[in-house]
Amino acid sequence: MSGIRLLDLIKPFASIFLEVELPYEKSIFDEKLVYTVAAAIIYLLLGLPINGVNDENVVDAFGWLRNCFASTPGTLLEFGVLPVAFSAFLWQIAAGDKLLDVDFTSSSDRKLFQSLQKLTSILLGFVFAVLLVFAGYFQPIDYFTSAAENGELLVEPSLFSKLLIVVELTVSNTIITLMAELLDKHYGFGSGIIDFIVISSATTFTTSFIGLTTQVTSRGFESTGALVQFVKNMFSSKSYAYGIVEAFTRQNLTNLTQIYAAIFAVCLIVYLSNCRYEISIKSSKVRSMASIYPIKLLYCGAVPLIFTYSVLYFCNIIGFSLTRIFSSNKYLALIGTWELEPEFKKTYNLTGGLLYLISASPSCSSTNPLLSLVRPFTYTAFVVVVSTLFGKAWPHMSGSSAKDVAKQFKEQDITMVGRRDVLMSKEIGKIIVPASSAGSFATALAAAICECCGGSKGLSYGTVTGVLGSLSVLEEIVSEWQQTGAAGSSQLSQFIPTQ
Amino acid sequence: MAGKGKLTDAPVEFVKEGVQFVRKCRKPTQKEYAQLIRAVGMGFVMMGIVGYLIKLIHIPIRYLIV
């Protein structure tokens, strides 16, 4: 083909942007572990408030989506890994569907592809920041001041501080993108996005379960941890019944119902993740070397769940900002309407429109009751359908499809027992395709139902994603541990039990 | 009629394949499962505690910069 490829257009930009160099030699086990942990710690430390924004008074519109993307409202992690994840999915799908012409065997093409992803990620972060800033998202509503009308005092930041917010968010997003790239380029274990999601969802879960810190709310001091709050209620409140009910139903912070929904979802997912189909394989060179190649039911792991929520998060950010900026336009209300939650003034809740039907945002009293009855079903259906379709297509796009596995087998002189070589990819395909789609179907269904039943504000979904991600990262660590014989050379060998 | 058949074909096929696959799967035994849940739960909460401790560092930093 003689025309200019889209990929080549990125060439002039590629040299401007920072890039992580590929490691000269294969990193050793310990080093990788240190890189991974350090990156995760730096990521968590980034959660500092933005200059000019009081993150305690920012009204959060995307709380139910955040847990899955390791983001915190009003801080430098406002978007979390969303820009990185979204641009990765976007271009991977484009390349998989042949919309973008990439030759993954050539190293220069691979490099350009990475630059394209990075550039998109940085641009997305910039666009999101601009949209939210001009939608007035970062104008804190000071609910302690009752002077203004309706008891809401909107503090309008100056243009300069608005620009400052945009710059801060863009820079922090660039840092996150580069850190993800660092981990992706085999300096660390797993993929960068998954690592960050794992550490952050684990932190969120633990904090909302047994977090000891207290927060000042309109009802006085409340513990962040649901269990801690429960125990405190038992000692301090006048009636036990009230204490128990309060711990299970409080709305401003995590309650015990949400925790139990999340734990239930995790138990289900762990069971599913251990279901696998075992292909017996043997080496064609060495005799009597038979072994087993497992194909897991959850072949794609957490990726379909992340994809579905990244689409939702993207639509919500765009929808929210557009409805705020063009608030006079009637048609935009069809996309979604957001309303300030009246009691605590901490969240904007979706109350209507198209996005409401596919959301799991906390419910509001002003919603049409019919819509709120329909919503759990439409939301579950949306999540399940999108995840399943994606799960079916993902192995093909990410280079783990039947053909690739068969090729890998051939390179290592492995054959399936009782099967002919020629048909191998077809045979494996018969197992992988149902596995990836059924697996995504099952995970999405479990996560979505727990999300709906517990009214979890994203806790169930995020925890499920985190657990699935941690399982896949752990698997990589263990296989590296066993294969490279790191057990002998590693400094950590005394801490890790060897089996 | 043909259109209707096509529309339902894909989901039916999907369910059939999925069920078949799950039947053939090796599922964890109860003992394995209990072990697994314990390991995953412990690991996840441990990771969370480390994360929580790191987040606690935020409190003094916030006092310094705000």
Interface residues (C-beta under 8 A of the other chain):
Chain A: A40 I41 L44 L45 G47 L48 P49 V198 I199 S200 A202 T203 T204 F205 T206 T207 F209 G211 T213 V266 C267 V270 Y271 N274 C275 R276 Y277 E278 L297 T388 I431 V433 P434 A435 S437 A438 F441 G466 V467 S470 L471 L474
Chain B: F14 E17 G18 Q20 F21 V22 K24 C25 R26 K27 P28 E32 Y33 L36 I37 V40 G41 G43 F44 V45 M47 G48 I49 G51 Y52 I54 K55 L56 I57 H58 I59 I61 R62 I65 V66
